[in-house]
Amino acid sequence: SASCDVMLEDARTKGWLQTVPHVGDVFLVMKSPTDAVHTGVVTSVGLVAVKTVEGNTNDDGSRDGYGVFARERKTAGLAFIRLPE
């Protein structure tokens, strides 16, 4: 889906929503518990942050950018979708 909110609700319904990140998870930036505003893929997990690859961003970290970038984000305010293997 192109909609972060649709991804959030689908993951919640299917039991795929997680609070602890793993490499390969899809992350959602949460504006509120029901409003996800940006997404990407977790590439590395640290104690308080994750490294990510994100589209539609830029060097300044905008969620409305012009490219695909590797970034680092604090895990606070993120939700994680883990697909079943």
C-alpha positions, 0 to 999 in steps of 0.5 A: 500500500502507498498509505502508511495508515493502511499498512499500520491497520493491516499489520495490527489486524494480522498481529505483525505489529511489534515494539522491539525492532529487528533487522528487516522490519518495516518501520512506521513513524507514528504521529499518533497511535492511529496515524503513521506518516512515513516508512522505511526498512530497518538495516541495523539495530542499536540500543536506542536507535535504528539505521534505516533505508528510506525513500521519499526523504532527503539529507535533512530528514524530510518525509517529503524528499527527493531520494532514497537515503540511509538514515538513523532514527531514535526508536521512540515514536516508531512502530515495527512491522515484522512479516511472518517467515 
